[in-house]
Amino acid sequence: MKTEIIPIEIFDRDVMVFIGTKDELLEHLGKYNFDGEEDIRDIELPPTGNAFTIKLPLNAIIYAESKPTIPIMAHEVVHTSKHIMDIVGMQVNDETEELLAHLVKYLLDRILTLFYELPCESQ
């Protein structure tokens, strides 16, 4: 099991990246008084990849049972970034597309550093 919480300070939100079993995820979330156990248990990972974005009311979790390929992780980061923008009331359009691109880059950069041991561009 590996987990990291990535803060998105500009929006006062966080993204948790969790790699492990559903039971490990539920145990970990118990530390935060999480009450969506049924929602987690119902998750079926898609046949085309081994990762899933769990959209929570105020945050998001990128969940995988094993470390996904970088393209699959990038795919989930796009879903997660769009969800975070929805939470803060920013529709993705021509005016906010650049913000979405920066959010995707920031999250992917952090994930590549923390989970794939690749150098962060901002270092």
Phi and psi restraints in degrees (range 20) as a CNS / XPLOR table:
assign (resid 1 and name C) (resid 2 and name N)
       (resid 2 and name CA) (resid 2 and name C) 1.0 -142.6 20.0 2
assign (resid 2 and name N) (resid 2 and name CA)
       (resid 2 and name C) (resid 3 and name N) 1.0 136.5 20.0 2
assign (resid 2 and name C) (resid 3 and name N)
       (resid 3 and name CA) (resid 3 and name C) 1.0 -142.6 20.0 2
assign (resid 3 and name N) (resid 3 and name CA)
       (resid 3 and name C) (resid 4 and name N) 1.0 145.6 20.0 2
assign (resid 3 and name C) (resid 4 and name N)
       (resid 4 and name CA) (resid 4 and name C) 1.0 -142.4 20.0 2
assign (resid 4 and name N) (resid 4 and name CA)
       (resid 4 and name C) (resid 5 and name N) 1.0 144.6 20.0 2
assign (resid 4 and name C) (resid 5 and name N)
       (resid 5 and name CA) (resid 5 and name C) 1.0 -109.0 20.0 2
assign (resid 5 and name N) (resid 5 and name CA)
       (resid 5 and name C) (resid 6 and name N) 1.0 125.2 20.0 2
assign (resid 5 and name C) (resid 6 and name N)
       (resid 6 and name CA) (resid 6 and name C) 1.0 -106.9 20.0 2
assign (resid 6 and name N) (resid 6 and name CA)
       (resid 6 and name C) (resid 7 and name N) 1.0 114.5 20.0 2
assign (resid 6 and name C) (resid 7 and name N)
       (resid 7 and name CA) (resid 7 and name C) 1.0 -77.2 20.0 2
assign (resid 7 and name N) (resid 7 and name CA)
       (resid 7 and name C) (resid 8 and name N) 1.0 141.3 20.0 2
assign (resid 7 and name C) (resid 8 and name N)
       (resid 8 and name CA) (resid 8 and name C) 1.0 -115.4 20.0 2
assign (resid 8 and name N) (resid 8 and name CA)
       (resid 8 and name C) (resid 9 and name N) 1.0 84.2 20.0 2
assign (resid 8 and name C) (resid 9 and name N)
       (resid 9 and name CA) (resid 9 and name C) 1.0 -61.8 20.0 2
assign (resid 9 and name N) (resid 9 and name CA)
       (resid 9 and name C) (resid 10 and name N) 1.0 -36.8 20.0 2
assign (resid 9 and name C) (resid 10 and name N)
       (resid 10 and name CA) (resid 10 and name C) 1.0 -61.5 20.0 2
assign (resid 10 and name N) (resid 10 and name CA)
       (resid 10 and name C) (resid 11 and name N) 1.0 -28.0 20.0 2
assign (resid 10 and name C) (resid 11 and name N)
       (resid 11 and name CA) (resid 11 and name C) 1.0 -107.2 20.0 2
assign (resid 11 and name N) (resid 11 and name CA)
       (resid 11 and name C) (resid 12 and name N) 1.0 0.3 20.0 2
assign (resid 11 and name C) (resid 12 and name N)
       (resid 12 and name CA) (resid 12 and name C) 1.0 53.8 20.0 2
assign (resid 12 and name N) (resid 12 and name CA)
       (resid 12 and name C) (resid 13 and name N) 1.0 46.7 20.0 2
assign (resid 12 and name C) (resid 13 and name N)
       (resid 13 and name CA) (resid 13 and name C) 1.0 -133.8 20.0 2
assign (resid 13 and name N) (resid 13 and name CA)
       (resid 13 and name C) (resid 14 and name N) 1.0 166.3 20.0 2
assign (resid 13 and name C) (resid 14 and name N)
       (resid 14 and name CA) (resid 14 and name C) 1.0 -132.9 20.0 2
assign (resid 14 and name N) (resid 14 and name CA)
       (resid 14 and name C) (resid 15 and name N) 1.0 156.1 20.0 2
assign (resid 14 and name C) (resid 15 and name N)
       (resid 15 and name CA) (resid 15 and name C) 1.0 -124.2 20.0 2
assign (resid 15 and name N) (resid 15 and name CA)
       (resid 15 and name C) (resid 16 and name N) 1.0 126.2 20.0 2
assign (resid 15 and name C) (resid 16 and name N)
       (resid 16 and name CA) (resid 16 and name C) 1.0 -96.7 20.0 2
assign (resid 16 and name N) (resid 16 and name CA)
       (resid 16 and name C) (resid 17 and name N) 1.0 133.4 20.0 2
assign (resid 16 and name C) (resid 17 and name N)
       (resid 17 and name CA) (resid 17 and name C) 1.0 -109.5 20.0 2
assign (resid 17 and name N) (resid 17 and name CA)
       (resid 17 and name C) (resid 18 and name N) 1.0 123.2 20.0 2
assign (resid 17 and name C) (resid 18 and name N)
       (resid 18 and name CA) (resid 18 and name C) 1.0 -129.9 20.0 2
assign (resid 18 and name N) (resid 18 and name CA)
       (resid 18 and name C) (resid 19 and name N) 1.0 124.7 20.0 2
assign (resid 18 and name C) (resid 19 and name N)
       (resid 19 and name CA) (resid 19 and name C) 1.0 -119.5 20.0 2
assign (resid 19 and name N) (resid 19 and name CA)
       (resid 19 and name C) (resid 20 and name N) 1.0 115.6 20.0 2
assign (resid 19 and name C) (resid 20 and name N)
       (resid 20 and name CA) (resid 20 and name C) 1.0 165.4 20.0 2
assign (resid 20 and name N) (resid 20 and name CA)
       (resid 20 and name C) (resid 21 and name N) 1.0 -170.4 20.0 2
assign (resid 20 and name C) (resid 21 and name N)
       (resid 21 and name CA) (resid 21 and name C) 1.0 -79.1 20.0 2
assign (resid 21 and name N) (resid 21 and name CA)
       (resid 21 and name C) (resid 22 and name N) 1.0 164.5 20.0 2
assign (resid 21 and name C) (resid 22 and name N)
       (resid 22 and name CA) (resid 22 and name C) 1.0 -60.7 20.0 2
assign (resid 22 and name N) (resid 22 and name CA)
       (resid 22 and name C) (resid 23 and name N) 1.0 -41.0 20.0 2
assign (resid 22 and name C) (resid 23 and name N)
       (resid 23 and name CA) (resid 23 and name C) 1.0 -62.6 20.0 2
assign (resid 23 and name N) (resid 23 and name CA)
       (resid 23 and name C) (resid 24 and name N) 1.0 -40.7 20.0 2
assign (resid 23 and name C) (resid 24 and name N)
       (resid 24 and name CA) (resid 24 and name C) 1.0 -64.8 20.0 2
assign (resid 24 and name N) (resid 24 and name CA)
       (resid 24 and name C) (resid 25 and name N) 1.0 -39.3 20.0 2
assign (resid 24 and name C) (resid 25 and name N)
       (resid 25 and name CA) (resid 25 and name C) 1.0 -63.0 20.0 2
assign (resid 25 and name N) (resid 25 and name CA)
       (resid 25 and name C) (resid 26 and name N) 1.0 -46.1 20.0 2
assign (resid 25 and name C) (resid 26 and name N)
       (resid 26 and name CA) (resid 26 and name C) 1.0 -63.0 20.0 2
assign (resid 26 and name N) (resid 26 and name CA)
       (resid 26 and name C) (resid 27 and name N) 1.0 -40.8 20.0 2
assign (resid 26 and name C) (resid 27 and name N)
       (resid 27 and name CA) (resid 27 and name C) 1.0 -62.1 20.0 2
assign (resid 27 and name N) (resid 27 and name CA)
       (resid 27 and name C) (resid 28 and name N) 1.0 -43.6 20.0 2
assign (resid 27 and name C) (resid 28 and name N)
       (resid 28 and name CA) (resid 28 and name C) 1.0 -63.7 20.0 2
assign (resid 28 and name N) (resid 28 and name CA)
       (resid 28 and name C) (resid 29 and name N) 1.0 -44.3 20.0 2
assign (resid 28 and name C) (resid 29 and name N)
       (resid 29 and name CA) (resid 29 and name C) 1.0 -67.3 20.0 2
assign (resid 29 and name N) (resid 29 and name CA)
       (resid 29 and name C) (resid 30 and name N) 1.0 -23.5 20.0 2
assign (resid 29 and name C) (resid 30 and name N)
       (resid 30 and name CA) (resid 30 and name C) 1.0 -57.7 20.0 2
assign (resid 30 and name N) (resid 30 and name CA)
       (resid 30 and name C) (resid 31 and name N) 1.0 -26.7 20.0 2
assign (resid 30 and name C) (resid 31 and name N)
       (resid 31 and name CA) (resid 31 and name C) 1.0 -66.3 20.0 2
assign (resid 31 and name N) (resid 31 and name CA)
       (resid 31 and name C) (resid 32 and name N) 1.0 -20.0 20.0 2
assign (resid 31 and name C) (resid 32 and name N)
       (resid 32 and name CA) (resid 32 and name C) 1.0 -108.3 20.0 2
assign (resid 32 and name N) (resid 32 and name CA)
       (resid 32 and name C) (resid 33 and name N) 1.0 16.0 20.0 2
assign (resid 32 and name C) (resid 33 and name N)
       (resid 33 and name CA) (resid 33 and name C) 1.0 56.5 20.0 2
assign (resid 33 and name N) (resid 33 and name CA)
       (resid 33 and name C) (resid 34 and name N) 1.0 39.3 20.0 2
assign (resid 33 and name C) (resid 34 and name N)
       (resid 34 and name CA) (resid 34 and name C) 1.0 -71.6 20.0 2
assign (resid 34 and name N) (resid 34 and name CA)
       (resid 34 and name C) (resid 35 and name N) 1.0 133.0 20.0 2
assign (resid 34 and name C) (resid 35 and name N)
       (resid 35 and name CA) (resid 35 and name C) 1.0 -116.0 20.0 2
assign (resid 35 and name N) (resid 35 and name CA)
       (resid 35 and name C) (resid 36 and name N) 1.0 19.1 20.0 2
assign (resid 35 and name C) (resid 36 and name N)
       (resid 36 and name CA) (resid 36 and name C) 1.0 -105.5 20.0 2
assign (resid 36 and name N) (resid 36 and name CA)
       (resid 36 and name C) (resid 37 and name N) 1.0 37.4 20.0 2
assign (resid 36 and name C) (resid 37 and name N)
       (resid 37 and name CA) (resid 37 and name C) 1.0 -56.4 20.0 2
assign (resid 37 and name N) (resid 37 and name CA)
       (resid 37 and name C) (resid 38 and name N) 1.0 -43.3 20.0 2
assign (resid 37 and name C) (resid 38 and name N)
       (resid 38 and name CA) (resid 38 and name C) 1.0 -60.9 20.0 2
assign (resid 38 and name N) (resid 38 and name CA)
       (resid 38 and name C) (resid 39 and name N) 1.0 -40.0 20.0 2
assign (resid 38 and name C) (resid 39 and name N)
       (resid 39 and name CA) (resid 39 and name C) 1.0 -61.4 20.0 2
assign (resid 39 and name N) (resid 39 and name CA)
       (resid 39 and name C) (resid 40 and name N) 1.0 -39.9 20.0 2
assign (resid 39 and name C) (resid 40 and name N)
       (resid 40 and name CA) (resid 40 and name C) 1.0 -68.7 20.0 2
assign (resid 40 and name N) (resid 40 and name CA)
       (resid 40 and name C) (resid 41 and name N) 1.0 -45.5 20.0 2
assign (resid 40 and name C) (resid 41 and name N)
       (resid 41 and name CA) (resid 41 and name C) 1.0 -60.9 20.0 2
assign (resid 41 and name N) (resid 41 and name CA)
       (resid 41 and name C) (resid 42 and name N) 1.0 -29.5 20.0 2
assign (resid 41 and name C) (resid 42 and name N)
       (resid 42 and name CA) (resid 42 and name C) 1.0 -81.0 20.0 2
assign (resid 42 and name N) (resid 42 and name CA)
       (resid 42 and name C) (resid 43 and name N) 1.0 -6.7 20.0 2
assign (resid 42 and name C) (resid 43 and name N)
       (resid 43 and name CA) (resid 43 and name C) 1.0 -66.1 20.0 2
assign (resid 43 and name N) (resid 43 and name CA)
       (resid 43 and name C) (resid 44 and name N) 1.0 128.8 20.0 2
assign (resid 43 and name C) (resid 44 and name N)
       (resid 44 and name CA) (resid 44 and name C) 1.0 -115.5 20.0 2
assign (resid 44 and name N) (resid 44 and name CA)
       (resid 44 and name C) (resid 45 and name N) 1.0 115.9 20.0 2
assign (resid 44 and name C) (resid 45 and name N)
       (resid 45 and name CA) (resid 45 and name C) 1.0 -65.7 20.0 2
assign (resid 45 and name N) (resid 45 and name CA)
       (resid 45 and name C) (resid 46 and name N) 1.0 138.3 20.0 2
assign (resid 45 and name C) (resid 46 and name N)
       (resid 46 and name CA) (resid 46 and name C) 1.0 -66.3 20.0 2
assign (resid 46 and name N) (resid 46 and name CA)
       (resid 46 and name C) (resid 47 and name N) 1.0 148.4 20.0 2
assign (resid 46 and name C) (resid 47 and name N)
       (resid 47 and name CA) (resid 47 and name C) 1.0 -65.7 20.0 2
assign (resid 47 and name N) (resid 47 and name CA)
       (resid 47 and name C) (resid 48 and name N) 1.0 -20.5 20.0 2
assign (resid 47 and name C) (resid 48 and name N)
       (resid 48 and name CA) (resid 48 and name C) 1.0 -86.7 20.0 2
assign (resid 48 and name N) (resid 48 and name CA)
       (resid 48 and name C) (resid 49 and name N) 1.0 -4.5 20.0 2
assign (resid 48 and name C) (resid 49 and name N)
       (resid 49 and name CA) (resid 49 and name C) 1.0 -168.6 20.0 2
assign (resid 49 and name N) (resid 49 and name CA)
       (resid 49 and name C) (resid 50 and name N) 1.0 169.7 20.0 2
assign (resid 49 and name C) (resid 50 and name N)
       (resid 50 and name CA) (resid 50 and name C) 1.0 -114.5 20.0 2
assign (resid 50 and name N) (resid 50 and name CA)
       (resid 50 and name C) (resid 51 and name N) 1.0 32.8 20.0 2
assign (resid 50 and name C) (resid 51 and name N)
       (resid 51 and name CA) (resid 51 and name C) 1.0 -138.1 20.0 2
assign (resid 51 and name N) (resid 51 and name CA)
       (resid 51 and name C) (resid 52 and name N) 1.0 159.4 20.0 2
assign (resid 51 and name C) (resid 52 and name N)
       (resid 52 and name CA) (resid 52 and name C) 1.0 -154.0 20.0 2
assign (resid 52 and name N) (resid 52 and name CA)
       (resid 52 and name C) (resid 53 and name N) 1.0 142.0 20.0 2
assign (resid 52 and name C) (resid 53 and name N)
       (resid 53 and name CA) (resid 53 and name C) 1.0 -97.7 20.0 2
assign (resid 53 and name N) (resid 53 and name CA)
       (resid 53 and name C) (resid 54 and name N) 1.0 122.3 20.0 2
assign (resid 53 and name C) (resid 54 and name N)
       (resid 54 and name CA) (resid 54 and name C) 1.0 -96.3 20.0 2
assign (resid 54 and name N) (resid 54 and name CA)
       (resid 54 and name C) (resid 55 and name N) 1.0 114.5 20.0 2
assign (resid 54 and name C) (resid 55 and name N)
       (resid 55 and name CA) (resid 55 and name C) 1.0 -92.3 20.0 2
assign (resid 55 and name N) (resid 55 and name CA)
       (resid 55 and name C) (resid 56 and name N) 1.0 111.1 20.0 2
assign (resid 55 and name C) (resid 56 and name N)
       (resid 56 and name CA) (resid 56 and name C) 1.0 -99.8 20.0 2
assign (resid 56 and name N) (resid 56 and name CA)
       (resid 56 and name C) (resid 57 and name N) 1.0 163.4 20.0 2
assign (resid 56 and name C) (resid 57 and name N)
       (resid 57 and name CA) (resid 57 and name C) 1.0 -59.1 20.0 2
assign (resid 57 and name N) (resid 57 and name CA)
       (resid 57 and name C) (resid 58 and name N) 1.0 -32.8 20.0 2
assign (resid 57 and name C) (resid 58 and name N)
       (resid 58 and name CA) (resid 58 and name C) 1.0 -120.8 20.0 2
assign (resid 58 and name N) (resid 58 and name CA)
       (resid 58 and name C) (resid 59 and name N) 1.0 -8.8 20.0 2
assign (resid 58 and name C) (resid 59 and name N)
       (resid 59 and name CA) (resid 59 and name C) 1.0 -150.8 20.0 2
assign (resid 59 and name N) (resid 59 and name CA)
       (resid 59 and name C) (resid 60 and name N) 1.0 -167.5 20.0 2
assign (resid 59 and name C) (resid 60 and name N)
       (resid 60 and name CA) (resid 60 and name C) 1.0 -148.8 20.0 2
assign (resid 60 and name N) (resid 60 and name CA)
       (resid 60 and name C) (resid 61 and name N) 1.0 155.9 20.0 2
assign (resid 60 and name C) (resid 61 and name N)
       (resid 61 and name CA) (resid 61 and name C) 1.0 -126.5 20.0 2
assign (resid 61 and name N) (resid 61 and name CA)
       (resid 61 and name C) (resid 62 and name N) 1.0 129.7 20.0 2
assign (resid 61 and name C) (resid 62 and name N)
       (resid 62 and name CA) (resid 62 and name C) 1.0 -96.4 20.0 2
assign (resid 62 and name N) (resid 62 and name CA)
       (resid 62 and name C) (resid 63 and name N) 1.0 117.4 20.0 2
assign (resid 62 and name C) (resid 63 and name N)
       (resid 63 and name CA) (resid 63 and name C) 1.0 -116.3 20.0 2
assign (resid 63 and name N) (resid 63 and name CA)
       (resid 63 and name C) (resid 64 and name N) 1.0 136.6 20.0 2
assign (resid 63 and name C) (resid 64 and name N)
       (resid 64 and name CA) (resid 64 and name C) 1.0 -148.6 20.0 2
assign (resid 64 and name N) (resid 64 and name CA)
       (resid 64 and name C) (resid 65 and name N) 1.0 146.9 20.0 2
assign (resid 64 and name C) (resid 65 and name N)
       (resid 65 and name CA) (resid 65 and name C) 1.0 -79.1 20.0 2
assign (resid 65 and name N) (resid 65 and name CA)
       (resid 65 and name C) (resid 66 and name N) 1.0 -30.0 20.0 2
assign (resid 65 and name C) (resid 66 and name N)
       (resid 66 and name CA) (resid 66 and name C) 1.0 -141.4 20.0 2
assign (resid 66 and name N) (resid 66 and name CA)
       (resid 66 and name C) (resid 67 and name N) 1.0 162.5 20.0 2
assign (resid 66 and name C) (resid 67 and name N)
       (resid 67 and name CA) (resid 67 and name C) 1.0 -60.0 20.0 2
assign (resid 67 and name N) (resid 67 and name CA)
       (resid 67 and name C) (resid 68 and name N) 1.0 118.3 20.0 2
assign (resid 67 and name C) (resid 68 and name N)
       (resid 68 and name CA) (resid 68 and name C) 1.0 -74.9 20.0 2
assign (resid 68 and name N) (resid 68 and name CA)
       (resid 68 and name C) (resid 69 and name N) 1.0 165.4 20.0 2
assign (resid 68 and name C) (resid 69 and name N)
       (resid 69 and name CA) (resid 69 and name C) 1.0 -64.1 20.0 2
assign (resid 69 and name N) (resid 69 and name CA)
       (resid 69 and name C) (resid 70 and name N) 1.0 159.8 20.0 2
assign (resid 69 and name C) (resid 70 and name N)
       (resid 70 and name CA) (resid 70 and name C) 1.0 -61.4 20.0 2
assign (resid 70 and name N) (resid 70 and name CA)
       (resid 70 and name C) (resid 71 and name N) 1.0 -42.3 20.0 2
assign (resid 70 and name C) (resid 71 and name N)
       (resid 71 and name CA) (resid 71 and name C) 1.0 -60.9 20.0 2
assign (resid 71 and name N) (resid 71 and name CA)
       (resid 71 and name C) (resid 72 and name N) 1.0 -37.9 20.0 2
assign (resid 71 and name C) (resid 72 and name N)
       (resid 72 and name CA) (resid 72 and name C) 1.0 -67.7 20.0 2
assign (resid 72 and name N) (resid 72 and name CA)
       (resid 72 and name C) (resid 73 and name N) 1.0 -40.6 20.0 2
assign (resid 72 and name C) (resid 73 and name N)
       (resid 73 and name CA) (resid 73 and name C) 1.0 -63.1 20.0 2
assign (resid 73 and name N) (resid 73 and name CA)
       (resid 73 and name C) (resid 74 and name N) 1.0 -41.8 20.0 2
assign (resid 73 and name C) (resid 74 and name N)
       (resid 74 and name CA) (resid 74 and name C) 1.0 -61.3 20.0 2
assign (resid 74 and name N) (resid 74 and name CA)
       (resid 74 and name C) (resid 75 and name N) 1.0 -40.1 20.0 2
assign (resid 74 and name C) (resid 75 and name N)
       (resid 75 and name CA) (resid 75 and name C) 1.0 -57.5 20.0 2
assign (resid 75 and name N) (resid 75 and name CA)
       (resid 75 and name C) (resid 76 and name N) 1.0 -47.2 20.0 2
assign (resid 75 and name C) (resid 76 and name N)
       (resid 76 and name CA) (resid 76 and name C) 1.0 -67.7 20.0 2
assign (resid 76 and name N) (resid 76 and name CA)
       (resid 76 and name C) (resid 77 and name N) 1.0 -33.7 20.0 2
assign (resid 76 and name C) (resid 77 and name N)
       (resid 77 and name CA) (resid 77 and name C) 1.0 -63.2 20.0 2
assign (resid 77 and name N) (resid 77 and name CA)
       (resid 77 and name C) (resid 78 and name N) 1.0 -36.5 20.0 2
assign (resid 77 and name C) (resid 78 and name N)
       (resid 78 and name CA) (resid 78 and name C) 1.0 -63.8 20.0 2
assign (resid 78 and name N) (resid 78 and name CA)
       (resid 78 and name C) (resid 79 and name N) 1.0 -47.2 20.0 2
assign (resid 78 and name C) (resid 79 and name N)
       (resid 79 and name CA) (resid 79 and name C) 1.0 -59.0 20.0 2
assign (resid 79 and name N) (resid 79 and name CA)
       (resid 79 and name C) (resid 80 and name N) 1.0 -44.9 20.0 2
assign (resid 79 and name C) (resid 80 and name N)
       (resid 80 and name CA) (resid 80 and name C) 1.0 -63.2 20.0 2
assign (resid 80 and name N) (resid 80 and name CA)
       (resid 80 and name C) (resid 81 and name N) 1.0 -44.6 20.0 2
assign (resid 80 and name C) (resid 81 and name N)
       (resid 81 and name CA) (resid 81 and name C) 1.0 -62.7 20.0 2
assign (resid 81 and name N) (resid 81 and name CA)
       (resid 81 and name C) (resid 82 and name N) 1.0 -43.3 20.0 2
assign (resid 81 and name C) (resid 82 and name N)
       (resid 82 and name CA) (resid 82 and name C) 1.0 -61.5 20.0 2
assign (resid 82 and name N) (resid 82 and name CA)
       (resid 82 and name C) (resid 83 and name N) 1.0 -42.2 20.0 2
assign (resid 82 and name C) (resid 83 and name N)
       (resid 83 and name CA) (resid 83 and name C) 1.0 -62.5 20.0 2
assign (resid 83 and name N) (resid 83 and name CA)
       (resid 83 and name C) (resid 84 and name N) 1.0 -44.5 20.0 2
assign (resid 83 and name C) (resid 84 and name N)
       (resid 84 and name CA) (resid 84 and name C) 1.0 -60.7 20.0 2
assign (resid 84 and name N) (resid 84 and name CA)
       (resid 84 and name C) (resid 85 and name N) 1.0 -41.9 20.0 2
assign (resid 84 and name C) (resid 85 and name N)
       (resid 85 and name CA) (resid 85 and name C) 1.0 -64.8 20.0 2
assign (resid 85 and name N) (resid 85 and name CA)
       (resid 85 and name C) (resid 86 and name N) 1.0 -38.8 20.0 2
assign (resid 85 and name C) (resid 86 and name N)
       (resid 86 and name CA) (resid 86 and name C) 1.0 -60.6 20.0 2
assign (resid 86 and name N) (resid 86 and name CA)
       (resid 86 and name C) (resid 87 and name N) 1.0 -44.1 20.0 2
assign (resid 86 and name C) (resid 87 and name N)
       (resid 87 and name CA) (resid 87 and name C) 1.0 -56.7 20.0 2
assign (resid 87 and name N) (resid 87 and name CA)
       (resid 87 and name C) (resid 88 and name N) 1.0 -42.9 20.0 2
assign (resid 87 and name C) (resid 88 and name N)
       (resid 88 and name CA) (resid 88 and name C) 1.0 -88.1 20.0 2
assign (resid 88 and name N) (resid 88 and name CA)
       (resid 88 and name C) (resid 89 and name N) 1.0 6.8 20.0 2
assign (resid 88 and name C) (resid 89 and name N)
       (resid 89 and name CA) (resid 89 and name C) 1.0 81.4 20.0 2
assign (resid 89 and name N) (resid 89 and name CA)
       (resid 89 and name C) (resid 90 and name N) 1.0 25.4 20.0 2
assign (resid 89 and name C) (resid 90 and name N)
       (resid 90 and name CA) (resid 90 and name C) 1.0 -111.0 20.0 2
assign (resid 90 and name N) (resid 90 and name CA)
       (resid 90 and name C) (resid 91 and name N) 1.0 108.4 20.0 2
assign (resid 90 and name C) (resid 91 and name N)
       (resid 91 and name CA) (resid 91 and name C) 1.0 -72.4 20.0 2
assign (resid 91 and name N) (resid 91 and name CA)
       (resid 91 and name C) (resid 92 and name N) 1.0 141.9 20.0 2
assign (resid 91 and name C) (resid 92 and name N)
       (resid 92 and name CA) (resid 92 and name C) 1.0 -78.5 20.0 2
assign (resid 92 and name N) (resid 92 and name CA)
       (resid 92 and name C) (resid 93 and name N) 1.0 120.9 20.0 2
assign (resid 92 and name C) (resid 93 and name N)
       (resid 93 and name CA) (resid 93 and name C) 1.0 -151.5 20.0 2
assign (resid 93 and name N) (resid 93 and name CA)
       (resid 93 and name C) (resid 94 and name N) 1.0 -171.2 20.0 2
assign (resid 93 and name C) (resid 94 and name N)
       (resid 94 and name CA) (resid 94 and name C) 1.0 -58.8 20.0 2
assign (resid 94 and name N) (resid 94 and name CA)
       (resid 94 and name C) (resid 95 and name N) 1.0 -32.8 20.0 2
assign (resid 94 and name C) (resid 95 and name N)
       (resid 95 and name CA) (resid 95 and name C) 1.0 -78.5 20.0 2
assign (resid 95 and name N) (resid 95 and name CA)
       (resid 95 and name C) (resid 96 and name N) 1.0 -26.2 20.0 2
assign (resid 95 and name C) (resid 96 and name N)
       (resid 96 and name CA) (resid 96 and name C) 1.0 -109.7 20.0 2
assign (resid 96 and name N) (resid 96 and name CA)
       (resid 96 and name C) (resid 97 and name N) 1.0 -1.0 20.0 2
assign (resid 96 and name C) (resid 97 and name N)
       (resid 97 and name CA) (resid 97 and name C) 1.0 -59.3 20.0 2
assign (resid 97 and name N) (resid 97 and name CA)
       (resid 97 and name C) (resid 98 and name N) 1.0 -37.5 20.0 2
assign (resid 97 and name C) (resid 98 and name N)
       (resid 98 and name CA) (resid 98 and name C) 1.0 -66.4 20.0 2
assign (resid 98 and name N) (resid 98 and name CA)
       (resid 98 and name C) (resid 99 and name N) 1.0 -37.6 20.0 2
assign (resid 98 and name C) (resid 99 and name N)
       (resid 99 and name CA) (resid 99 and name C) 1.0 -62.9 20.0 2
assign (resid 99 and name N) (resid 99 and name CA)
       (resid 99 and name C) (resid 100 and name N) 1.0 -42.9 20.0 2
assign (resid 99 and name C) (resid 100 and name N)
       (resid 100 and name CA) (resid 100 and name C) 1.0 -58.4 20.0 2
assign (resid 100 and name N) (resid 100 and name CA)
       (resid 100 and name C) (resid 101 and name N) 1.0 -45.4 20.0 2
assign (resid 100 and name C) (resid 101 and name N)
       (resid 101 and name CA) (resid 101 and name C) 1.0 -61.2 20.0 2
assign (resid 101 and name N) (resid 101 and name CA)
       (resid 101 and name C) (resid 102 and name N) 1.0 -40.9 20.0 2
assign (resid 101 and name C) (resid 102 and name N)
       (resid 102 and name CA) (resid 102 and name C) 1.0 -67.6 20.0 2
assign (resid 102 and name N) (resid 102 and name CA)
       (resid 102 and name C) (resid 103 and name N) 1.0 -37.2 20.0 2
assign (resid 102 and name C) (resid 103 and name N)
       (resid 103 and name CA) (resid 103 and name C) 1.0 -65.6 20.0 2
assign (resid 103 and name N) (resid 103 and name CA)
       (resid 103 and name C) (resid 104 and name N) 1.0 -43.7 20.0 2
assign (resid 103 and name C) (resid 104 and name N)
       (resid 104 and name CA) (resid 104 and name C) 1.0 -59.4 20.0 2
assign (resid 104 and name N) (resid 104 and name CA)
       (resid 104 and name C) (resid 105 and name N) 1.0 -46.7 20.0 2
assign (resid 104 and name C) (resid 105 and name N)
       (resid 105 and name CA) (resid 105 and name C) 1.0 -61.5 20.0 2
assign (resid 105 and name N) (resid 105 and name CA)
       (resid 105 and name C) (resid 106 and name N) 1.0 -45.8 20.0 2
assign (resid 105 and name C) (resid 106 and name N)
       (resid 106 and name CA) (resid 106 and name C) 1.0 -60.5 20.0 2
assign (resid 106 and name N) (resid 106 and name CA)
       (resid 106 and name C) (resid 107 and name N) 1.0 -50.9 20.0 2
assign (resid 106 and name C) (resid 107 and name N)
       (resid 107 and name CA) (resid 107 and name C) 1.0 -62.9 20.0 2
assign (resid 107 and name N) (resid 107 and name CA)
       (resid 107 and name C) (resid 108 and name N) 1.0 -46.0 20.0 2
assign (resid 107 and name C) (resid 108 and name N)
       (resid 108 and name CA) (resid 108 and name C) 1.0 -64.5 20.0 2
assign (resid 108 and name N) (resid 108 and name CA)
       (resid 108 and name C) (resid 109 and name N) 1.0 -40.1 20.0 2
assign (resid 108 and name C) (resid 109 and name N)
       (resid 109 and name CA) (resid 109 and name C) 1.0 -58.2 20.0 2
assign (resid 109 and name N) (resid 109 and name CA)
       (resid 109 and name C) (resid 110 and name N) 1.0 -47.6 20.0 2
assign (resid 109 and name C) (resid 110 and name N)
       (resid 110 and name CA) (resid 110 and name C) 1.0 -64.2 20.0 2
assign (resid 110 and name N) (resid 110 and name CA)
       (resid 110 and name C) (resid 111 and name N) 1.0 -43.2 20.0 2
assign (resid 110 and name C) (resid 111 and name N)
       (resid 111 and name CA) (resid 111 and name C) 1.0 -65.5 20.0 2
assign (resid 111 and name N) (resid 111 and name CA)
       (resid 111 and name C) (resid 112 and name N) 1.0 -41.8 20.0 2
assign (resid 111 and name C) (resid 112 and name N)
       (resid 112 and name CA) (resid 112 and name C) 1.0 -63.0 20.0 2
assign (resid 112 and name N) (resid 112 and name CA)
       (resid 112 and name C) (resid 113 and name N) 1.0 -34.8 20.0 2
assign (resid 112 and name C) (resid 113 and name N)
       (resid 113 and name CA) (resid 113 and name C) 1.0 -72.4 20.0 2
assign (resid 113 and name N) (resid 113 and name CA)
       (resid 113 and name C) (resid 114 and name N) 1.0 -47.1 20.0 2
assign (resid 113 and name C) (resid 114 and name N)
       (resid 114 and name CA) (resid 114 and name C) 1.0 -76.7 20.0 2
assign (resid 114 and name N) (resid 114 and name CA)
       (resid 114 and name C) (resid 115 and name N) 1.0 -34.7 20.0 2
assign (resid 114 and name C) (resid 115 and name N)
       (resid 115 and name CA) (resid 115 and name C) 1.0 -109.6 20.0 2
assign (resid 115 and name N) (resid 115 and name CA)
       (resid 115 and name C) (resid 116 and name N) 1.0 -23.2 20.0 2
assign (resid 115 and name C) (resid 116 and name N)
       (resid 116 and name CA) (resid 116 and name C) 1.0 -115.9 20.0 2
assign (resid 116 and name N) (resid 116 and name CA)
       (resid 116 and name C) (resid 117 and name N) 1.0 0.6 20.0 2
assign (resid 116 and name C) (resid 117 and name N)
       (resid 117 and name CA) (resid 117 and name C) 1.0 54.3 20.0 2
assign (resid 117 and name N) (resid 117 and name CA)
       (resid 117 and name C) (resid 118 and name N) 1.0 36.8 20.0 2
assign (resid 117 and name C) (resid 118 and name N)
       (resid 118 and name CA) (resid 118 and name C) 1.0 -98.5 20.0 2
assign (resid 118 and name N) (resid 118 and name CA)
       (resid 118 and name C) (resid 119 and name N) 1.0 147.7 20.0 2
assign (resid 118 and name C) (resid 119 and name N)
       (resid 119 and name CA) (resid 119 and name C) 1.0 -65.4 20.0 2
assign (resid 119 and name N) (resid 119 and name CA)
       (resid 119 and name C) (resid 120 and name N) 1.0 140.4 20.0 2
assign (resid 119 and name C) (resid 120 and name N)
       (resid 120 and name CA) (resid 120 and name C) 1.0 -78.4 20.0 2
assign (resid 120 and name N) (resid 120 and name CA)
       (resid 120 and name C) (resid 121 and name N) 1.0 136.6 20.0 2
assign (resid 120 and name C) (resid 121 and name N)
       (resid 121 and name CA) (resid 121 and name C) 1.0 -61.4 20.0 2
assign (resid 121 and name N) (resid 121 and name CA)
       (resid 121 and name C) (resid 122 and name N) 1.0 -31.6 20.0 2
assign (resid 121 and name C) (resid 122 and name N)
       (resid 122 and name CA) (resid 122 and name C) 1.0 -80.8 20.0 2
assign (resid 122 and name N) (resid 122 and name CA)
       (resid 122 and name C) (resid 123 and name N) 1.0 -2.2 20.0 2
